[in-house]
Amino acid sequence: MHNIYVRFSAPLALITLLLFGCQKEVVVAFPSAKLRVVTIAPSTAANLSALGCGDSVVGVSEWCAVDEFSPLPRIGDLGSPSLERIAEIRPNVVLVQGRQDVLKKYCDQNSIFFKSFNTDSVSGWRNEVLWLGMHFNQKQRAAALVEQFDKDLADIPSSGLKPKCLMVLSRKNHQIADLLVAAQHSFLSELLVAAGGTNVITDKSDYVYLQEELLPQLNPQFIFELHFVGGEKSAVEDWLNNFSSLEAVRGRQVHNVFSPQALMPGPKMIETVHLLSEIIRQQKPVQ
């Protein structure tokens, strides 16, 4: 890669510094009038619904799986939200996940309150729910939702096995290739540990692409597929055709647990924990 140098004259550099120094970050207050909320984060949409705030939502993402919001306009996804559709809906609040620089600039320019969450952890989910509760006048309901989740999580029975598990979020159709898997710093890994399993991926990040050549070395005892693969039988057959020597494959411990709610840190997380826990407790891995 070639380095590119730009030479500034002293006056031009001074003017540039002065211009940047005069620019102030736009701060838009949370509206006190009737809320019109657009969210392109499916998990945030689920949280708003669980808090009873559905009447405030006027637009959601293409991937929103909340039945309550099915009649609402779709405004794209996290990667490509449509500014034109958002303008048509005229929201006064926009809620997203992660960085959305273009959308934030649009909201600032149009005096729309913008909030970005980063909730790829259970603690992040708790913080988001409590923030929503405070700003949507549902503080008690938000606190109760978090308290109930923590209670349900503590009540999950332990198998004592702590088997090595692999959580696959996506791969090529009918092939064990291009594996996107959950690593240590993902909420899915937290749910797995709560269910009594051990994440075989030790990478200290959220999600990683795993080279399939490493599978024999990792040798998981359970494989959980969190994407649509055409049913339980299809998932097992795919692995049998490619990695029949893996302990999970030999013991038929390949499980399709796909659900639109399973891939998001939302109020349905506890159902994922129960499902994983039941599989681990009822089906012992190959010895």
Backbone hydrogen bonds in HBPLUS format (Angstrom, degrees):
<---DONOR---> <-ACCEPTOR-->    atom                        ^
c    i                          cat <-CA-CA->   ^        H-A-AA   ^      H-
h    n   atom  resd res      DA  || num        DHA   H-A  angle D-A-AA Bond
n    s   type  num  typ     dist DA aas  dist angle  dist       angle   num
A0013-ALA N   A0009-SER O   2.92 MM   4  6.11 160.7  1.96 157.1 162.8     1
A0014-LEU N   A0010-ALA O   3.00 MM   4  6.19 155.6  2.06 149.6 156.1     2
A0015-ILE N   A0011-PRO O   2.95 MM   4  6.23 161.0  1.99 151.4 156.1     3
A0016-THR N   A0012-LEU O   2.94 MM   4  6.14 159.7  1.98 149.4 155.1     4
A0017-LEU N   A0013-ALA O   2.99 MM   4  6.22 161.6  2.03 149.5 153.7     5
A0018-LEU N   A0014-LEU O   2.95 MM   4  6.20 158.2  2.00 149.6 155.8     6
A0019-LEU N   A0015-ILE O   2.90 MM   4  6.15 156.2  1.95 151.1 157.3     7
A0020-PHE N   A0016-THR O   3.02 MM   4  6.27 165.6  2.04 154.3 157.5     8
A0021-GLY N   A0017-LEU O   2.84 MM   4  5.96 149.1  1.93 143.8 153.5     9
A0022-CYS N   A0018-LEU O   3.03 MM   4  6.20 135.3  2.23 140.7 150.9    10
A0022-CYS N   A0019-LEU O   3.23 MM   3  5.24 132.2  2.48  94.4 106.5    11
A0023-GLN N   A0020-PHE O   3.28 MM   3  5.27 139.4  2.45  95.8 106.6    12
A0092-ASN N   A0036-ARG O   2.91 MM  56  5.41 152.4  1.98 137.5 145.3    13
A0093-VAL N   A0036-ARG O   3.21 MM  57  6.13 143.1  2.36 153.8 145.0    14
A0037-VAL N   A0056-SER O   2.77 MM  19  5.76 171.2  1.78 157.3 158.1    15
A0058-VAL N   A0037-VAL O   2.73 MM  21  5.58 169.1  1.75 151.6 154.0    16
A0038-VAL N   A0093-VAL O   2.92 MM  55  6.29 157.7  1.97 153.3 159.8    17
A0095-LEU N   A0038-VAL O   2.87 MM  57  6.32 159.0  1.92 155.8 163.0    18
A0039-THR N   A0059-GLY O   3.09 MM  20  6.48 157.7  2.14 149.7 150.7    19
A0040-ILE N   A0095-LEU O   3.21 MM  55  6.74 145.5  2.33 162.6 171.8    20
A0044-THR N   A0041-ALA O   3.07 MM   3  5.27 118.1  2.47 103.2 118.0    21
A0045-ALA N   A0041-ALA O   3.02 MM   4  6.34 155.9  2.08 156.3 163.8    22
A0046-ALA N   A0042-PRO O   3.03 MM   4  6.30 153.1  2.10 144.1 150.8    23
A0047-ASN N   A0043-SER O   2.96 MM   4  6.25 151.1  2.04 144.6 152.8    24
A0048-LEU N   A0044-THR O   2.90 MM   4  6.14 159.8  1.94 152.6 157.2    25
A0049-SER N   A0045-ALA O   3.04 MM   4  6.26 156.3  2.10 146.4 152.6    26
A0050-ALA N   A0046-ALA O   2.98 MM   4  6.20 158.2  2.03 145.8 151.8    27
A0051-LEU N   A0047-ASN O   3.04 MM   4  6.25 136.2  2.23 142.3 153.8    28
A0053-CYS N   A0048-LEU O   2.91 MM   5  5.17 165.3  1.93 160.7 156.1    29
A0052-GLY N   A0049-SER O   3.02 MM   3  5.15 160.9  2.06 107.5 112.9    30
A0056-SER N   A0053-CYS O   3.06 MM   3  5.80 158.7  2.10 122.4 128.3    31
A0057-VAL N   A0054-GLY O   3.14 MM   3  5.44 155.5  2.20 110.4 117.4    32
A0060-VAL N   A0073-PRO O   3.12 MM  13  6.52 164.3  2.14 167.2 170.3    33
A0075-ILE N   A0060-VAL O   2.94 MM  15  6.15 154.8  2.01 155.7 163.8    34
A0064-CYS N   A0061-SER O   3.30 MM   3  5.39 169.6  2.32 108.4 110.1    35
A0062-GLU N   A0076-GLY O   2.83 MM  14  5.27 146.9  1.94 128.9 136.8    36
A0069-PHE N   A0066-VAL O   2.99 MM   3  5.60 144.1  2.12 115.2 124.6    37
A0070-SER N   A0067-ASP O   3.08 MM   3  5.19 169.4  2.09 112.9 115.8    38
A0072-LEU N   A0069-PHE O   3.02 MM   3  5.45 155.5  2.08 117.0 124.7    39
A0082-SER N   A0075-ILE O   2.92 MM   7  5.42 164.3  1.95 135.8 139.7    40
A0080-SER N   A0077-ASP O   3.19 MM   3  5.37 128.8  2.47  99.5 112.5    41
A0086-ILE N   A0082-SER O   3.09 MM   4  6.34 158.7  2.13 145.9 152.3    42
A0087-ALA N   A0083-LEU O   2.87 MM   4  6.03 155.7  1.93 144.8 151.3    43
A0088-GLU N   A0084-GLU O   3.07 MM   4  6.36 149.2  2.17 143.0 151.0    44
A0089-ILE N   A0085-ARG O   3.11 MM   4  6.38 146.4  2.23 145.4 153.6    45
A0090-ARG N   A0086-ILE O   3.11 MM   4  6.32 140.7  2.27 147.1 157.3    46
A0113-PHE N   A0092-ASN O   3.13 MM  21  6.03 150.3  2.22 135.0 130.0    47
A0094-VAL N   A0113-PHE O   2.81 MM  19  6.19 153.1  1.88 162.1 171.3    48
A0115-LYS N   A0094-VAL O   3.03 MM  21  6.45 153.6  2.10 163.7 169.7    49
A0096-VAL N   A0115-LYS O   2.97 MM  19  6.39 158.8  2.01 158.7 164.4    50
A0117-PHE N   A0096-VAL O   2.93 MM  21  6.26 166.1  1.95 143.1 145.2    51
A0098-GLY N   A0117-PHE O   2.84 MM  19  6.03 163.9  1.86 165.6 169.0    52
A0104-LYS N   A0100-GLN O   2.83 MM   4  6.00 156.1  1.88 156.8 164.9    53
A0105-LYS N   A0101-ASP O   2.97 MM   4  6.16 160.2  2.01 147.6 152.5    54
A0106-TYR N   A0102-VAL O   3.01 MM   4  6.28 156.7  2.07 146.6 153.1    55
A0107-CYS N   A0103-LEU O   2.93 MM   4  6.19 158.8  1.97 148.5 154.0    56
A0108-ASP N   A0104-LYS O   2.85 MM   4  6.11 162.1  1.88 154.6 159.5    57
A0109-GLN N   A0105-LYS O   2.97 MM   4  6.13 159.7  2.01 148.6 154.0    58
A0110-ASN N   A0106-TYR O   3.10 MM   4  6.26 130.0  2.36 138.4 151.2    59
A0110-ASN N   A0107-CYS O   3.13 MM   3  5.10 134.1  2.35  94.8 107.6    60
A0112-ILE N   A0107-CYS O   2.82 MM   5  4.62 177.6  1.82 140.7 141.6    61
A0111-SER N   A0108-ASP O   3.38 MM   3  5.21 170.6  2.39 103.6 104.2    62
A0125-TRP N   A0121-SER O   2.99 MM   4  6.29 147.7  2.09 144.1 152.5    63
A0126-ARG N   A0122-VAL O   3.00 MM   4  6.36 158.8  2.04 149.7 154.9    64
A0127-ASN N   A0123-SER O   3.01 MM   4  6.28 162.2  2.04 149.0 153.2    65
A0128-GLU N   A0124-GLY O   2.96 MM   4  6.19 155.6  2.02 145.3 152.0    66
A0129-VAL N   A0125-TRP O   2.95 MM   4  6.18 170.5  1.96 160.1 161.6    67
A0130-LEU N   A0126-ARG O   3.03 MM   4  6.25 164.6  2.05 154.1 158.2    68
A0131-TRP N   A0127-ASN O   2.94 MM   4  6.11 152.8  2.02 145.4 153.1    69
A0132-LEU N   A0128-GLU O   2.86 MM   4  6.12 165.7  1.88 158.2 161.7    70
A0133-GLY N   A0129-VAL O   2.86 MM   4  6.06 158.1  1.91 147.6 154.3    71
A0134-MET N   A0130-LEU O   3.01 MM   4  6.19 153.3  2.08 143.5 149.6    72
A0135-HIS N   A0131-TRP O   3.04 MM   4  6.29 163.5  2.06 154.7 158.5    73
A0136-PHE N   A0132-LEU O   2.84 MM   4  5.76 141.4  1.98 150.9 159.8    74
A0138-GLN N   A0133-GLY O   2.64 MM   5  4.21 160.3  1.67 143.9 144.4    75
A0142-ALA N   A0138-GLN O   2.88 MM   4  6.04 156.6  1.93 154.2 161.1    76
A0143-ALA N   A0139-LYS O   2.95 MM   4  6.14 164.1  1.97 151.2 155.4    77
A0144-ALA N   A0140-GLN O   2.92 MM   4  6.09 155.6  1.98 146.2 153.2    78
A0145-LEU N   A0141-ARG O   2.92 MM   4  6.10 149.8  2.02 142.5 150.6    79
A0146-VAL N   A0142-ALA O   3.04 MM   4  6.32 162.5  2.08 153.9 157.2    80
A0147-GLU N   A0143-ALA O   2.91 MM   4  6.05 160.9  1.95 146.3 152.5    81
A0148-GLN N   A0144-ALA O   2.87 MM   4  5.97 158.6  1.91 146.8 152.2    82
A0149-PHE N   A0145-LEU O   3.06 MM   4  6.23 156.0  2.12 142.3 148.9    83
A0150-ASP N   A0146-VAL O   2.99 MM   4  6.24 166.9  2.01 154.6 157.6    84
A0151-LYS N   A0147-GLU O   2.98 MM   4  6.18 152.9  2.05 144.9 152.6    85
A0152-ASP N   A0148-GLN O   2.88 MM   4  6.09 166.4  1.90 152.1 155.7    86
A0153-LEU N   A0149-PHE O   2.84 MM   4  6.03 153.6  1.91 151.0 159.0    87
A0154-ALA N   A0150-ASP O   3.00 MM   4  6.18 152.7  2.08 142.2 148.8    88
A0155-ASP N   A0151-LYS O   3.08 MM   4  6.31 133.3  2.30 141.7 154.4    89
A0155-ASP N   A0152-ASP O   3.22 MM   3  5.09 131.9  2.46  91.0 103.9    90
A0156-ILE N   A0153-LEU O   3.31 MM   3  5.52 165.4  2.34 105.7 109.9    91
A0198-THR N   A0163-PRO O   2.81 MM  35  5.70 146.6  1.92 171.1 160.8    92
A0221-GLN N   A0164-LYS O   2.75 MM  57  5.29 149.5  1.84 136.3 146.0    93
A0222-PHE N   A0164-LYS O   3.12 MM  58  6.49 144.6  2.25 152.8 157.8    94
A0165-CYS N   A0198-THR O   2.72 MM  33  5.75 158.9  1.76 174.6 171.4    95
A0200-VAL N   A0165-CYS O   2.87 MM  35  5.43 175.3  1.87 154.7 153.1    96
A0166-LEU N   A0222-PHE O   2.94 MM  56  6.38 149.2  2.04 148.2 157.8    97
A0224-PHE N   A0166-LEU O   2.81 MM  58  6.14 169.2  1.82 169.0 172.8    98
A0182-ALA N   A0167-MET O   3.05 MM  15  5.62 152.5  2.13 149.4 157.7    99
A0168-VAL N   A0224-PHE O   2.84 MM  56  6.16 161.9  1.88 162.0 168.3   100
A0226-LEU N   A0168-VAL O   2.78 MM  58  5.86 175.7  1.78 167.5 168.2   101
A0169-LEU N   A0180-LEU O   2.69 MM  11  5.44 158.8  1.74 158.6 165.4   102
A0180-LEU N   A0170-SER O   2.97 MM  10  5.23 169.6  1.98 147.9 149.9   103
A0172-LYS N   A0177-ALA O   3.04 MM   5  5.67 159.6  2.08 149.1 153.6   104
A0175-GLN N   A0172-LYS O   3.17 MM   3  5.20 163.9  2.20 123.6 119.9   105
A0210-LEU N   A0179-LEU O   2.81 MM  31  5.34 154.9  1.87 152.3 159.7   106
A0181-VAL N   A0208-VAL O   2.90 MM  27  5.62 171.8  1.90 167.4 166.4   107
A0208-VAL N   A0181-VAL O   3.08 MM  27  5.62 157.4  2.13 153.1 159.9   108
A0183-ALA N   A0206-ASP O   2.70 MM  23  4.94 169.6  1.71 140.3 139.0   109
A0184-GLN N   A0203-ASP O   3.11 MM  19  6.01 151.1  2.20 165.0 173.3   110
A0185-HIS N   A0205-SER O   2.64 MM  20  4.94 147.4  1.74 148.5 144.9   111
A0189-SER N   A0186-SER O   3.17 MM   3  5.36 126.7  2.47  99.6 111.9   112
A0190-GLU N   A0186-SER O   3.28 MM   4  6.71 152.5  2.36 143.3 150.7   113
A0191-LEU N   A0187-PHE O   2.93 MM   4  6.26 153.2  2.00 147.9 154.8   114
A0192-LEU N   A0188-LEU O   2.95 MM   4  6.18 153.0  2.02 144.3 151.7   115
A0193-VAL N   A0189-SER O   3.02 MM   4  6.28 160.8  2.06 150.3 154.2   116
A0194-ALA N   A0190-GLU O   3.01 MM   4  6.24 158.3  2.05 147.3 153.5   117
A0195-ALA N   A0191-LEU O   2.97 MM   4  6.19 135.4  2.17 139.5 151.6   118
A0195-ALA N   A0192-LEU O   3.07 MM   3  5.02 126.8  2.37  93.1 107.5   119
A0197-GLY N   A0192-LEU O   2.97 MM   5  5.36 165.0  1.99 147.5 143.2   120
A0196-GLY N   A0193-VAL O   3.02 MM   3  5.14 155.9  2.08 103.7 111.4   121
A0214-LEU N   A0211-GLN O   2.91 MM   3  5.79 166.0  1.93 127.7 132.0   122
A0215-LEU N   A0212-GLU O   3.12 MM   3  5.42 162.6  2.15 110.5 115.9   123
A0217-GLN N   A0214-LEU O   3.12 MM   3  5.40 121.2  2.48 104.5 118.8   124
A0218-LEU N   A0214-LEU O   3.04 MM   4  6.34 155.6  2.10 154.9 162.6   125
A0219-ASN N   A0215-LEU O   2.70 MM   4  5.75 166.9  1.72 163.0 167.0   126
A0248-ALA N   A0220-PRO O   3.01 MM  28  5.84 131.0  2.26 164.7 151.2   127
A0223-ILE N   A0253-GLN O   2.93 MM  30  6.32 163.0  1.96 162.2 163.6   128
A0255-HIS N   A0223-ILE O   2.83 MM  32  6.22 166.8  1.85 168.6 171.4   129
A0225-GLU N   A0255-HIS O   2.78 MM  30  6.00 168.8  1.80 156.3 160.3   130
A0257-VAL N   A0225-GLU O   2.86 MM  32  5.84 151.8  1.94 150.3 159.7   131
A0235-ALA N   A0231-GLY O   3.18 MM   4  6.48 155.5  2.24 150.3 156.9   132
A0236-VAL N   A0232-GLU O   3.16 MM   4  6.48 164.6  2.19 155.1 157.9   133
A0237-GLU N   A0233-LYS O   2.99 MM   4  6.20 164.1  2.02 153.1 157.8   134
A0238-ASP N   A0234-SER O   3.01 MM   4  6.18 157.3  2.06 149.5 154.7   135
A0239-TRP N   A0235-ALA O   3.34 MM   4  6.62 159.1  2.38 147.2 151.5   136
A0240-LEU N   A0236-VAL O   2.86 MM   4  6.11 155.1  1.92 152.6 160.8   137
A0241-ASN N   A0237-GLU O   2.99 MM   4  6.10 152.3  2.07 149.6 155.3   138
A0242-ASN N   A0239-TRP O   3.13 MM   3  5.20 150.1  2.22 100.4 109.5   139
A0243-PHE N   A0239-TRP O   2.66 MM   4  5.38 162.9  1.68 154.3 160.6   140
A0246-LEU N   A0243-PHE O   3.33 MM   3  5.93 163.6  2.36 115.1 119.4   141
A0249-VAL N   A0246-LEU O   3.07 MM   3  5.21 120.0  2.44  98.8 113.7   142
A0250-ARG N   A0246-LEU O   2.86 MM   4  6.13 167.2  1.88 163.7 167.1   143
A0251-GLY N   A0247-GLU O   3.06 MM   4  6.13 151.4  2.14 144.1 151.4   144
A0253-GLN N   A0248-ALA O   2.63 MM   5  4.73 160.1  1.67 162.4 160.9   145
A0252-ARG N   A0249-VAL O   3.08 MM   3  4.93 162.9  2.11 104.0 108.1   146
A0262-ALA N   A0259-SER O   2.92 MM   3  5.02 138.7  2.09 103.1 115.5   147
A0264-MET N   A0261-GLN O   3.43 MM   3  5.70 161.9  2.46 113.5 113.0   148
A0266-GLY N   A0264-MET O   2.94 MM   2  5.63 124.0  2.26 110.7  94.4   149
A0269-MET N   A0266-GLY O   3.13 MM   3  5.75 161.6  2.17 125.1 125.9   150
A0271-GLU N   A0268-LYS O   3.03 MM   3  5.54 138.7  2.21 112.1 122.5   151
A0272-THR N   A0269-MET O   2.94 MM   3  5.23 124.0  2.26 103.9 118.3   152
A0273-VAL N   A0269-MET O   3.10 MM   4  6.55 154.3  2.17 151.5 159.0   153
A0274-HIS N   A0270-ILE O   2.97 MM   4  6.24 161.9  2.01 148.3 152.6   154
A0275-LEU N   A0271-GLU O   3.03 MM   4  6.21 158.6  2.08 144.2 149.8   155
A0276-LEU N   A0272-THR O   2.97 MM   4  6.19 170.8  1.98 156.5 158.3   156
A0277-SER N   A0273-VAL O   2.85 MM   4  5.95 162.8  1.88 153.0 158.5   157
A0278-GLU N   A0274-HIS O   2.91 MM   4  6.04 158.3  1.95 148.2 153.8   158
A0279-ILE N   A0275-LEU O   3.10 MM   4  6.34 162.3  2.14 150.9 155.2   159
A0280-ILE N   A0276-LEU O   3.01 MM   4  6.22 166.0  2.03 152.6 156.5   160
A0281-ARG N   A0277-SER O   2.90 MM   4  6.02 161.6  1.93 152.2 157.3   161
A0282-GLN N   A0278-GLU O   2.98 MM   4  5.93 158.9  2.03 148.6 153.8   162
A0283-GLN N   A0279-ILE O   3.10 MM   4  5.85 144.9  2.23 143.8 150.5   163
